Amino acid sequence: MTTPPPPPGGGDNQPYNPSGNTPNPSSGSGSMPSNPTPGGPPTYGSGPAGGMPPQAPPPVGGFPQQGGSKNGQIMSIISIVTGVLGLCCCTWFIFSIAAVVLGILGAKEYDKTGEKKILAQIGLGLGVAGIVIGIIYWILILTGVVDSSFNFSSNL
């Protein structure tokens, strides 16, 4: 059977000694001394914890975390915009339907982060209002109450 190769750093798992008084390893494995000259800089593999360099502390952010991503807010604002477009163009339900869908998705994102979902509710309400007004408008057209033919005549 063969033995596994020694770990990087020569295999001398001695703790780091900044005074430079570390003896040379006597195992004869051909590894370099951890500090060849007293008072000089240590060589690779002579750090604390068996040759591993010390770990850096985690970075400290300059801004506080605000509960995750802004997807809920973005979807809610788009829901409000499409809801307003749906109210302006009541005969086209596509904007109102988009406002309802984005309002529901925005509300779900707000539920994940625990924030208030007022923007999502506004977009959802505008979408529902656009759909209701559009349905009423089409019922009035189909019953003949509202004339949908636009005749423009100019008698100049």
Chimera marker file (.cmm) of the C-alpha trace (Angstrom):
<marker_set name="trace">
<marker id="1" x="0.000" y="0.000" z="0.000" r="1" g="1" b="0" radius="0.5"/>
<marker id="2" x="1.089" y="3.514" z="-0.656" r="1" g="1" b="0" radius="0.5"/>
<marker id="3" x="0.806" y="6.359" z="1.787" r="1" g="1" b="0" radius="0.5"/>
<marker id="4" x="-0.994" y="9.575" z="0.827" r="1" g="1" b="0" radius="0.5"/>
<marker id="5" x="1.161" y="12.607" z="0.046" r="1" g="1" b="0" radius="0.5"/>
<marker id="6" x="1.727" y="15.166" z="2.800" r="1" g="1" b="0" radius="0.5"/>
<marker id="7" x="-0.529" y="18.259" z="2.878" r="1" g="1" b="0" radius="0.5"/>
<marker id="8" x="0.663" y="21.543" z="1.346" r="1" g="1" b="0" radius="0.5"/>
<marker id="9" x="3.079" y="23.526" z="3.459" r="1" g="1" b="0" radius="0.5"/>
<marker id="10" x="5.405" y="20.648" z="4.206" r="1" g="1" b="0" radius="0.5"/>
<marker id="11" x="3.134" y="18.900" z="6.673" r="1" g="1" b="0" radius="0.5"/>
<marker id="12" x="4.504" y="20.627" z="9.748" r="1" g="1" b="0" radius="0.5"/>
<marker id="13" x="1.331" y="21.424" z="11.609" r="1" g="1" b="0" radius="0.5"/>
<marker id="14" x="3.056" y="23.483" z="14.243" r="1" g="1" b="0" radius="0.5"/>
<marker id="15" x="1.368" y="26.641" z="15.493" r="1" g="1" b="0" radius="0.5"/>
<marker id="16" x="2.775" y="29.965" z="14.363" r="1" g="1" b="0" radius="0.5"/>
<marker id="17" x="5.468" y="31.340" z="16.614" r="1" g="1" b="0" radius="0.5"/>
<marker id="18" x="6.179" y="35.025" z="15.890" r="1" g="1" b="0" radius="0.5"/>
<marker id="19" x="9.407" y="34.986" z="17.933" r="1" g="1" b="0" radius="0.5"/>
<marker id="20" x="11.053" y="32.781" z="15.321" r="1" g="1" b="0" radius="0.5"/>
<marker id="21" x="12.258" y="30.139" z="17.827" r="1" g="1" b="0" radius="0.5"/>
<marker id="22" x="10.762" y="27.187" z="16.023" r="1" g="1" b="0" radius="0.5"/>
<marker id="23" x="13.053" y="24.220" z="15.631" r="1" g="1" b="0" radius="0.5"/>
<marker id="24" x="13.609" y="22.591" z="12.284" r="1" g="1" b="0" radius="0.5"/>
<marker id="25" x="11.500" y="19.484" z="11.760" r="1" g="1" b="0" radius="0.5"/>
<marker id="26" x="13.474" y="16.340" z="12.424" r="1" g="1" b="0" radius="0.5"/>
<marker id="27" x="11.338" y="14.034" z="10.343" r="1" g="1" b="0" radius="0.5"/>
<marker id="28" x="13.590" y="14.450" z="7.329" r="1" g="1" b="0" radius="0.5"/>
<marker id="29" x="10.664" y="14.977" z="4.944" r="1" g="1" b="0" radius="0.5"/>
<marker id="30" x="12.517" y="17.714" z="3.131" r="1" g="1" b="0" radius="0.5"/>
<marker id="31" x="10.286" y="20.510" z="4.278" r="1" g="1" b="0" radius="0.5"/>
<marker id="32" x="11.554" y="24.014" z="4.828" r="1" g="1" b="0" radius="0.5"/>
<marker id="33" x="11.766" y="25.390" z="8.335" r="1" g="1" b="0" radius="0.5"/>
<marker id="34" x="8.801" y="27.537" z="9.215" r="1" g="1" b="0" radius="0.5"/>
<marker id="35" x="11.014" y="30.561" z="9.842" r="1" g="1" b="0" radius="0.5"/>
<marker id="36" x="14.493" y="30.264" z="8.312" r="1" g="1" b="0" radius="0.5"/>
<marker id="37" x="15.831" y="33.482" z="9.795" r="1" g="1" b="0" radius="0.5"/>
<marker id="38" x="14.984" y="34.691" z="13.287" r="1" g="1" b="0" radius="0.5"/>
<marker id="39" x="12.873" y="37.820" z="13.148" r="1" g="1" b="0" radius="0.5"/>
<marker id="40" x="12.281" y="37.450" z="9.397" r="1" g="1" b="0" radius="0.5"/>
<marker id="41" x="8.924" y="36.986" z="7.726" r="1" g="1" b="0" radius="0.5"/>
<marker id="42" x="7.402" y="33.518" z="8.058" r="1" g="1" b="0" radius="0.5"/>
<marker id="43" x="7.225" y="31.333" z="4.979" r="1" g="1" b="0" radius="0.5"/>
<marker id="44" x="4.092" y="29.853" z="3.441" r="1" g="1" b="0" radius="0.5"/>
<marker id="45" x="2.492" y="27.241" z="5.621" r="1" g="1" b="0" radius="0.5"/>
<marker id="46" x="3.668" y="28.601" z="8.922" r="1" g="1" b="0" radius="0.5"/>
<marker id="47" x="0.464" y="30.403" z="9.893" r="1" g="1" b="0" radius="0.5"/>
<marker id="48" x="-1.849" y="29.433" z="12.725" r="1" g="1" b="0" radius="0.5"/>
<marker id="49" x="-4.061" y="26.344" z="12.653" r="1" g="1" b="0" radius="0.5"/>
<marker id="50" x="-1.683" y="24.016" z="10.876" r="1" g="1" b="0" radius="0.5"/>
<marker id="51" x="-0.503" y="26.087" z="7.964" r="1" g="1" b="0" radius="0.5"/>
<marker id="52" x="-3.834" y="27.655" z="7.062" r="1" g="1" b="0" radius="0.5"/>
<marker id="53" x="-3.902" y="31.449" z="6.734" r="1" g="1" b="0" radius="0.5"/>
<marker id="54" x="-6.279" y="33.268" z="9.081" r="1" g="1" b="0" radius="0.5"/>
<marker id="55" x="-9.753" y="33.902" z="7.706" r="1" g="1" b="0" radius="0.5"/>
<marker id="56" x="-10.866" y="37.454" z="7.026" r="1" g="1" b="0" radius="0.5"/>
<marker id="57" x="-13.915" y="38.694" z="8.907" r="1" g="1" b="0" radius="0.5"/>
<marker id="58" x="-17.140" y="38.942" z="6.930" r="1" g="1" b="0" radius="0.5"/>
<marker id="59" x="-17.611" y="42.266" z="5.141" r="1" g="1" b="0" radius="0.5"/>
<marker id="60" x="-19.692" y="44.872" z="6.865" r="1" g="1" b="0" radius="0.5"/>
<marker id="61" x="-22.158" y="46.560" z="4.539" r="1" g="1" b="0" radius="0.5"/>
<marker id="62" x="-22.640" y="50.294" z="4.634" r="1" g="1" b="0" radius="0.5"/>
<marker id="63" x="-26.394" y="50.018" z="4.115" r="1" g="1" b="0" radius="0.5"/>
<marker id="64" x="-28.877" y="48.134" z="6.289" r="1" g="1" b="0" radius="0.5"/>
<marker id="65" x="-30.716" y="45.236" z="4.728" r="1" g="1" b="0" radius="0.5"/>
<marker id="66" x="-34.337" y="46.040" z="3.987" r="1" g="1" b="0" radius="0.5"/>
<marker id="67" x="-35.867" y="42.605" z="3.838" r="1" g="1" b="0" radius="0.5"/>
<marker id="68" x="-34.606" y="41.277" z="0.555" r="1" g="1" b="0" radius="0.5"/>
<marker id="69" x="-35.302" y="42.183" z="-3.026" r="1" g="1" b="0" radius="0.5"/>
<marker id="70" x="-37.414" y="44.977" z="-4.457" r="1" g="1" b="0" radius="0.5"/>
<marker id="71" x="-39.396" y="42.694" z="-6.779" r="1" g="1" b="0" radius="0.5"/>
<marker id="72" x="-42.652" y="43.323" z="-4.916" r="1" g="1" b="0" radius="0.5"/>
<marker id="73" x="-42.294" y="47.071" z="-5.173" r="1" g="1" b="0" radius="0.5"/>
<marker id="74" x="-41.380" y="46.948" z="-8.867" r="1" g="1" b="0" radius="0.5"/>
<marker id="75" x="-44.307" y="44.677" z="-9.741" r="1" g="1" b="0" radius="0.5"/>
<marker id="76" x="-46.681" y="46.850" z="-7.716" r="1" g="1" b="0" radius="0.5"/>
<marker id="77" x="-45.616" y="50.047" z="-9.473" r="1" g="1" b="0" radius="0.5"/>
<marker id="78" x="-46.013" y="48.383" z="-12.874" r="1" g="1" b="0" radius="0.5"/>
<marker id="79" x="-49.421" y="47.156" z="-11.686" r="1" g="1" b="0" radius="0.5"/>
<marker id="80" x="-50.457" y="50.737" z="-10.875" r="1" g="1" b="0" radius="0.5"/>
<marker id="81" x="-49.286" y="51.986" z="-14.276" r="1" g="1" b="0" radius="0.5"/>
<marker id="82" x="-51.121" y="49.254" z="-16.172" r="1" g="1" b="0" radius="0.5"/>
<marker id="83" x="-54.176" y="49.797" z="-13.961" r="1" g="1" b="0" radius="0.5"/>
<marker id="84" x="-54.312" y="53.468" z="-14.947" r="1" g="1" b="0" radius="0.5"/>
<marker id="85" x="-53.919" y="52.494" z="-18.603" r="1" g="1" b="0" radius="0.5"/>
<marker id="86" x="-56.713" y="49.959" z="-18.128" r="1" g="1" b="0" radius="0.5"/>
<marker id="87" x="-59.011" y="52.694" z="-16.799" r="1" g="1" b="0" radius="0.5"/>
<marker id="88" x="-58.196" y="54.957" z="-19.737" r="1" g="1" b="0" radius="0.5"/>
<marker id="89" x="-58.773" y="52.165" z="-22.269" r="1" g="1" b="0" radius="0.5"/>
<marker id="90" x="-61.687" y="50.302" z="-20.714" r="1" g="1" b="0" radius="0.5"/>
<marker id="91" x="-62.521" y="48.467" z="-23.902" r="1" g="1" b="0" radius="0.5"/>
<marker id="92" x="-59.119" y="46.774" z="-23.880" r="1" g="1" b="0" radius="0.5"/>
<marker id="93" x="-58.998" y="44.402" z="-20.951" r="1" g="1" b="0" radius="0.5"/>
<marker id="94" x="-55.353" y="43.485" z="-21.439" r="1" g="1" b="0" radius="0.5"/>
<marker id="95" x="-54.056" y="46.374" z="-19.298" r="1" g="1" b="0" radius="0.5"/>
<marker id="96" x="-56.527" y="45.693" z="-16.501" r="1" g="1" b="0" radius="0.5"/>
<marker id="97" x="-55.776" y="41.983" z="-16.507" r="1" g="1" b="0" radius="0.5"/>
<marker id="98" x="-52.044" y="42.734" z="-16.359" r="1" g="1" b="0" radius="0.5"/>
<marker id="99" x="-52.674" y="45.090" z="-13.423" r="1" g="1" b="0" radius="0.5"/>
<marker id="100" x="-54.568" y="42.386" z="-11.529" r="1" g="1" b="0" radius="0.5"/>
<marker id="101" x="-51.911" y="39.726" z="-12.161" r="1" g="1" b="0" radius="0.5"/>
<marker id="102" x="-49.015" y="42.019" z="-11.232" r="1" g="1" b="0" radius="0.5"/>
<marker id="103" x="-50.889" y="43.263" z="-8.163" r="1" g="1" b="0" radius="0.5"/>
<marker id="104" x="-51.351" y="39.690" z="-6.927" r="1" g="1" b="0" radius="0.5"/>
<marker id="105" x="-47.703" y="38.789" z="-7.620" r="1" g="1" b="0" radius="0.5"/>
<marker id="106" x="-46.513" y="41.993" z="-5.946" r="1" g="1" b="0" radius="0.5"/>
<marker id="107" x="-48.631" y="41.236" z="-2.874" r="1" g="1" b="0" radius="0.5"/>
<marker id="108" x="-47.089" y="37.754" z="-2.645" r="1" g="1" b="0" radius="0.5"/>
<marker id="109" x="-43.596" y="39.259" z="-2.779" r="1" g="1" b="0" radius="0.5"/>
<marker id="110" x="-44.524" y="41.710" z="-0.033" r="1" g="1" b="0" radius="0.5"/>
<marker id="111" x="-45.794" y="38.794" z="2.071" r="1" g="1" b="0" radius="0.5"/>
<marker id="112" x="-42.367" y="37.137" z="1.792" r="1" g="1" b="0" radius="0.5"/>
<marker id="113" x="-40.578" y="40.231" z="3.064" r="1" g="1" b="0" radius="0.5"/>
<marker id="114" x="-43.209" y="41.213" z="5.615" r="1" g="1" b="0" radius="0.5"/>
<marker id="115" x="-43.657" y="44.738" z="4.256" r="1" g="1" b="0" radius="0.5"/>
<marker id="116" x="-46.942" y="46.561" z="3.803" r="1" g="1" b="0" radius="0.5"/>
<marker id="117" x="-48.536" y="45.831" z="0.450" r="1" g="1" b="0" radius="0.5"/>
<marker id="118" x="-50.400" y="49.090" z="-0.147" r="1" g="1" b="0" radius="0.5"/>
<marker id="119" x="-48.924" y="49.642" z="-3.633" r="1" g="1" b="0" radius="0.5"/>
<marker id="120" x="-49.930" y="46.135" z="-4.705" r="1" g="1" b="0" radius="0.5"/>
<marker id="121" x="-53.473" y="46.666" z="-3.401" r="1" g="1" b="0" radius="0.5"/>
<marker id="122" x="-53.771" y="49.957" z="-5.295" r="1" g="1" b="0" radius="0.5"/>
<marker id="123" x="-52.673" y="48.295" z="-8.551" r="1" g="1" b="0" radius="0.5"/>
<marker id="124" x="-55.003" y="45.366" z="-7.931" r="1" g="1" b="0" radius="0.5"/>
<marker id="125" x="-57.913" y="47.742" z="-7.257" r="1" g="1" b="0" radius="0.5"/>
<marker id="126" x="-57.232" y="49.758" z="-10.411" r="1" g="1" b="0" radius="0.5"/>
<marker id="127" x="-57.122" y="46.548" z="-12.466" r="1" g="1" b="0" radius="0.5"/>
<marker id="128" x="-60.406" y="45.267" z="-11.037" r="1" g="1" b="0" radius="0.5"/>
<marker id="129" x="-62.036" y="48.676" z="-11.560" r="1" g="1" b="0" radius="0.5"/>
<marker id="130" x="-60.874" y="48.698" z="-15.191" r="1" g="1" b="0" radius="0.5"/>
<marker id="131" x="-62.333" y="45.236" z="-15.773" r="1" g="1" b="0" radius="0.5"/>
<marker id="132" x="-65.676" y="46.137" z="-14.149" r="1" g="1" b="0" radius="0.5"/>
<marker id="133" x="-66.005" y="49.407" z="-16.092" r="1" g="1" b="0" radius="0.5"/>
<marker id="134" x="-65.058" y="47.591" z="-19.318" r="1" g="1" b="0" radius="0.5"/>
<marker id="135" x="-67.695" y="44.905" z="-18.751" r="1" g="1" b="0" radius="0.5"/>
<marker id="136" x="-70.349" y="47.541" z="-18.043" r="1" g="1" b="0" radius="0.5"/>
<marker id="137" x="-69.315" y="49.448" z="-21.176" r="1" g="1" b="0" radius="0.5"/>
<marker id="138" x="-69.596" y="46.345" z="-23.381" r="1" g="1" b="0" radius="0.5"/>
<marker id="139" x="-72.991" y="45.457" z="-21.882" r="1" g="1" b="0" radius="0.5"/>
<marker id="140" x="-74.218" y="48.972" z="-22.697" r="1" g="1" b="0" radius="0.5"/>
<marker id="141" x="-72.937" y="48.650" z="-26.267" r="1" g="1" b="0" radius="0.5"/>
<marker id="142" x="-74.530" y="45.221" z="-26.776" r="1" g="1" b="0" radius="0.5"/>
<marker id="143" x="-77.906" y="46.391" z="-25.448" r="1" g="1" b="0" radius="0.5"/>
<marker id="144" x="-77.849" y="49.429" z="-27.720" r="1" g="1" b="0" radius="0.5"/>
<marker id="145" x="-77.793" y="52.027" z="-24.963" r="1" g="1" b="0" radius="0.5"/>
<marker id="146" x="-74.449" y="53.363" z="-26.159" r="1" g="1" b="0" radius="0.5"/>
<marker id="147" x="-73.859" y="53.869" z="-29.864" r="1" g="1" b="0" radius="0.5"/>
<marker id="148" x="-70.435" y="52.597" z="-30.855" r="1" g="1" b="0" radius="0.5"/>
<marker id="149" x="-70.479" y="53.987" z="-34.391" r="1" g="1" b="0" radius="0.5"/>
<marker id="150" x="-68.588" y="57.196" z="-34.647" r="1" g="1" b="0" radius="0.5"/>
<marker id="151" x="-69.802" y="59.228" z="-37.615" r="1" g="1" b="0" radius="0.5"/>
<marker id="152" x="-67.888" y="62.371" z="-38.178" r="1" g="1" b="0" radius="0.5"/>
<marker id="153" x="-69.382" y="64.699" z="-40.705" r="1" g="1" b="0" radius="0.5"/>
<marker id="154" x="-68.337" y="68.187" z="-41.358" r="1" g="1" b="0" radius="0.5"/>
<marker id="155" x="-70.636" y="70.611" z="-43.072" r="1" g="1" b="0" radius="0.5"/>
<marker id="156" x="-68.282" y="73.354" z="-44.044" r="1" g="1" b="0" radius="0.5"/>
<link id1="1" id2="2" r="1" g="1" b="0" radius="0.2"/>
<link id1="2" id2="3" r="1" g="1" b="0" radius="0.2"/>
<link id1="3" id2="4" r="1" g="1" b="0" radius="0.2"/>
<link id1="4" id2="5" r="1" g="1" b="0" radius="0.2"/>
<link id1="5" id2="6" r="1" g="1" b="0" radius="0.2"/>
<link id1="6" id2="7" r="1" g="1" b="0" radius="0.2"/>
<link id1="7" id2="8" r="1" g="1" b="0" radius="0.2"/>
<link id1="8" id2="9" r="1" g="1" b="0" radius="0.2"/>
<link id1="9" id2="10" r="1" g="1" b="0" radius="0.2"/>
<link id1="10" id2="11" r="1" g="1" b="0" radius="0.2"/>
<link id1="11" id2="12" r="1" g="1" b="0" radius="0.2"/>
<link id1="12" id2="13" r="1" g="1" b="0" radius="0.2"/>
<link id1="13" id2="14" r="1" g="1" b="0" radius="0.2"/>
<link id1="14" id2="15" r="1" g="1" b="0" radius="0.2"/>
<link id1="15" id2="16" r="1" g="1" b="0" radius="0.2"/>
<link id1="16" id2="17" r="1" g="1" b="0" radius="0.2"/>
<link id1="17" id2="18" r="1" g="1" b="0" radius="0.2"/>
<link id1="18" id2="19" r="1" g="1" b="0" radius="0.2"/>
<link id1="19" id2="20" r="1" g="1" b="0" radius="0.2"/>
<link id1="20" id2="21" r="1" g="1" b="0" radius="0.2"/>
<link id1="21" id2="22" r="1" g="1" b="0" radius="0.2"/>
<link id1="22" id2="23" r="1" g="1" b="0" radius="0.2"/>
<link id1="23" id2="24" r="1" g="1" b="0" radius="0.2"/>
<link id1="24" id2="25" r="1" g="1" b="0" radius="0.2"/>
<link id1="25" id2="26" r="1" g="1" b="0" radius="0.2"/>
<link id1="26" id2="27" r="1" g="1" b="0" radius="0.2"/>
<link id1="27" id2="28" r="1" g="1" b="0" radius="0.2"/>
<link id1="28" id2="29" r="1" g="1" b="0" radius="0.2"/>
<link id1="29" id2="30" r="1" g="1" b="0" radius="0.2"/>
<link id1="30" id2="31" r="1" g="1" b="0" radius="0.2"/>
<link id1="31" id2="32" r="1" g="1" b="0" radius="0.2"/>
<link id1="32" id2="33" r="1" g="1" b="0" radius="0.2"/>
<link id1="33" id2="34" r="1" g="1" b="0" radius="0.2"/>
<link id1="34" id2="35" r="1" g="1" b="0" radius="0.2"/>
<link id1="35" id2="36" r="1" g="1" b="0" radius="0.2"/>
<link id1="36" id2="37" r="1" g="1" b="0" radius="0.2"/>
<link id1="37" id2="38" r="1" g="1" b="0" radius="0.2"/>
<link id1="38" id2="39" r="1" g="1" b="0" radius="0.2"/>
<link id1="39" id2="40" r="1" g="1" b="0" radius="0.2"/>
<link id1="40" id2="41" r="1" g="1" b="0" radius="0.2"/>
<link id1="41" id2="42" r="1" g="1" b="0" radius="0.2"/>
<link id1="42" id2="43" r="1" g="1" b="0" radius="0.2"/>
<link id1="43" id2="44" r="1" g="1" b="0" radius="0.2"/>
<link id1="44" id2="45" r="1" g="1" b="0" radius="0.2"/>
<link id1="45" id2="46" r="1" g="1" b="0" radius="0.2"/>
<link id1="46" id2="47" r="1" g="1" b="0" radius="0.2"/>
<link id1="47" id2="48" r="1" g="1" b="0" radius="0.2"/>
<link id1="48" id2="49" r="1" g="1" b="0" radius="0.2"/>
<link id1="49" id2="50" r="1" g="1" b="0" radius="0.2"/>
<link id1="50" id2="51" r="1" g="1" b="0" radius="0.2"/>
<link id1="51" id2="52" r="1" g="1" b="0" radius="0.2"/>
<link id1="52" id2="53" r="1" g="1" b="0" radius="0.2"/>
<link id1="53" id2="54" r="1" g="1" b="0" radius="0.2"/>
<link id1="54" id2="55" r="1" g="1" b="0" radius="0.2"/>
<link id1="55" id2="56" r="1" g="1" b="0" radius="0.2"/>
<link id1="56" id2="57" r="1" g="1" b="0" radius="0.2"/>
<link id1="57" id2="58" r="1" g="1" b="0" radius="0.2"/>
<link id1="58" id2="59" r="1" g="1" b="0" radius="0.2"/>
<link id1="59" id2="60" r="1" g="1" b="0" radius="0.2"/>
<link id1="60" id2="61" r="1" g="1" b="0" radius="0.2"/>
<link id1="61" id2="62" r="1" g="1" b="0" radius="0.2"/>
<link id1="62" id2="63" r="1" g="1" b="0" radius="0.2"/>
<link id1="63" id2="64" r="1" g="1" b="0" radius="0.2"/>
<link id1="64" id2="65" r="1" g="1" b="0" radius="0.2"/>
<link id1="65" id2="66" r="1" g="1" b="0" radius="0.2"/>
<link id1="66" id2="67" r="1" g="1" b="0" radius="0.2"/>
<link id1="67" id2="68" r="1" g="1" b="0" radius="0.2"/>
<link id1="68" id2="69" r="1" g="1" b="0" radius="0.2"/>
<link id1="69" id2="70" r="1" g="1" b="0" radius="0.2"/>
<link id1="70" id2="71" r="1" g="1" b="0" radius="0.2"/>
<link id1="71" id2="72" r="1" g="1" b="0" radius="0.2"/>
<link id1="72" id2="73" r="1" g="1" b="0" radius="0.2"/>
<link id1="73" id2="74" r="1" g="1" b="0" radius="0.2"/>
<link id1="74" id2="75" r="1" g="1" b="0" radius="0.2"/>
<link id1="75" id2="76" r="1" g="1" b="0" radius="0.2"/>
<link id1="76" id2="77" r="1" g="1" b="0" radius="0.2"/>
<link id1="77" id2="78" r="1" g="1" b="0" radius="0.2"/>
<link id1="78" id2="79" r="1" g="1" b="0" radius="0.2"/>
<link id1="79" id2="80" r="1" g="1" b="0" radius="0.2"/>
<link id1="80" id2="81" r="1" g="1" b="0" radius="0.2"/>
<link id1="81" id2="82" r="1" g="1" b="0" radius="0.2"/>
<link id1="82" id2="83" r="1" g="1" b="0" radius="0.2"/>
<link id1="83" id2="84" r="1" g="1" b="0" radius="0.2"/>
<link id1="84" id2="85" r="1" g="1" b="0" radius="0.2"/>
<link id1="85" id2="86" r="1" g="1" b="0" radius="0.2"/>
<link id1="86" id2="87" r="1" g="1" b="0" radius="0.2"/>
<link id1="87" id2="88" r="1" g="1" b="0" radius="0.2"/>
<link id1="88" id2="89" r="1" g="1" b="0" radius="0.2"/>
<link id1="89" id2="90" r="1" g="1" b="0" radius="0.2"/>
<link id1="90" id2="91" r="1" g="1" b="0" radius="0.2"/>
<link id1="91" id2="92" r="1" g="1" b="0" radius="0.2"/>
<link id1="92" id2="93" r="1" g="1" b="0" radius="0.2"/>
<link id1="93" id2="94" r="1" g="1" b="0" radius="0.2"/>
<link id1="94" id2="95" r="1" g="1" b="0" radius="0.2"/>
<link id1="95" id2="96" r="1" g="1" b="0" radius="0.2"/>
<link id1="96" id2="97" r="1" g="1" b="0" radius="0.2"/>
<link id1="97" id2="98" r="1" g="1" b="0" radius="0.2"/>
<link id1="98" id2="99" r="1" g="1" b="0" radius="0.2"/>
<link id1="99" id2="100" r="1" g="1" b="0" radius="0.2"/>
<link id1="100" id2="101" r="1" g="1" b="0" radius="0.2"/>
<link id1="101" id2="102" r="1" g="1" b="0" radius="0.2"/>
<link id1="102" id2="103" r="1" g="1" b="0" radius="0.2"/>
<link id1="103" id2="104" r="1" g="1" b="0" radius="0.2"/>
<link id1="104" id2="105" r="1" g="1" b="0" radius="0.2"/>
<link id1="105" id2="106" r="1" g="1" b="0" radius="0.2"/>
<link id1="106" id2="107" r="1" g="1" b="0" radius="0.2"/>
<link id1="107" id2="108" r="1" g="1" b="0" radius="0.2"/>
<link id1="108" id2="109" r="1" g="1" b="0" radius="0.2"/>
<link id1="109" id2="110" r="1" g="1" b="0" radius="0.2"/>
<link id1="110" id2="111" r="1" g="1" b="0" radius="0.2"/>
<link id1="111" id2="112" r="1" g="1" b="0" radius="0.2"/>
<link id1="112" id2="113" r="1" g="1" b="0" radius="0.2"/>
<link id1="113" id2="114" r="1" g="1" b="0" radius="0.2"/>
<link id1="114" id2="115" r="1" g="1" b="0" radius="0.2"/>
<link id1="115" id2="116" r="1" g="1" b="0" radius="0.2"/>
<link id1="116" id2="117" r="1" g="1" b="0" radius="0.2"/>
<link id1="117" id2="118" r="1" g="1" b="0" radius="0.2"/>
<link id1="118" id2="119" r="1" g="1" b="0" radius="0.2"/>
<link id1="119" id2="120" r="1" g="1" b="0" radius="0.2"/>
<link id1="120" id2="121" r="1" g="1" b="0" radius="0.2"/>
<link id1="121" id2="122" r="1" g="1" b="0" radius="0.2"/>
<link id1="122" id2="123" r="1" g="1" b="0" radius="0.2"/>
<link id1="123" id2="124" r="1" g="1" b="0" radius="0.2"/>
<link id1="124" id2="125" r="1" g="1" b="0" radius="0.2"/>
<link id1="125" id2="126" r="1" g="1" b="0" radius="0.2"/>
<link id1="126" id2="127" r="1" g="1" b="0" radius="0.2"/>
<link id1="127" id2="128" r="1" g="1" b="0" radius="0.2"/>
<link id1="128" id2="129" r="1" g="1" b="0" radius="0.2"/>
<link id1="129" id2="130" r="1" g="1" b="0" radius="0.2"/>
<link id1="130" id2="131" r="1" g="1" b="0" radius="0.2"/>
<link id1="131" id2="132" r="1" g="1" b="0" radius="0.2"/>
<link id1="132" id2="133" r="1" g="1" b="0" radius="0.2"/>
<link id1="133" id2="134" r="1" g="1" b="0" radius="0.2"/>
<link id1="134" id2="135" r="1" g="1" b="0" radius="0.2"/>
<link id1="135" id2="136" r="1" g="1" b="0" radius="0.2"/>
<link id1="136" id2="137" r="1" g="1" b="0" radius="0.2"/>
<link id1="137" id2="138" r="1" g="1" b="0" radius="0.2"/>
<link id1="138" id2="139" r="1" g="1" b="0" radius="0.2"/>
<link id1="139" id2="140" r="1" g="1" b="0" radius="0.2"/>
<link id1="140" id2="141" r="1" g="1" b="0" radius="0.2"/>
<link id1="141" id2="142" r="1" g="1" b="0" radius="0.2"/>
<link id1="142" id2="143" r="1" g="1" b="0" radius="0.2"/>
<link id1="143" id2="144" r="1" g="1" b="0" radius="0.2"/>
<link id1="144" id2="145" r="1" g="1" b="0" radius="0.2"/>
<link id1="145" id2="146" r="1" g="1" b="0" radius="0.2"/>
<link id1="146" id2="147" r="1" g="1" b="0" radius="0.2"/>
<link id1="147" id2="148" r="1" g="1" b="0" radius="0.2"/>
<link id1="148" id2="149" r="1" g="1" b="0" radius="0.2"/>
<link id1="149" id2="150" r="1" g="1" b="0" radius="0.2"/>
<link id1="150" id2="151" r="1" g="1" b="0" radius="0.2"/>
<link id1="151" id2="152" r="1" g="1" b="0" radius="0.2"/>
<link id1="152" id2="153" r="1" g="1" b="0" radius="0.2"/>
<link id1="153" id2="154" r="1" g="1" b="0" radius="0.2"/>
<link id1="154" id2="155" r="1" g="1" b="0" radius="0.2"/>
<link id1="155" id2="156" r="1" g="1" b="0" radius="0.2"/>
</marker_set>
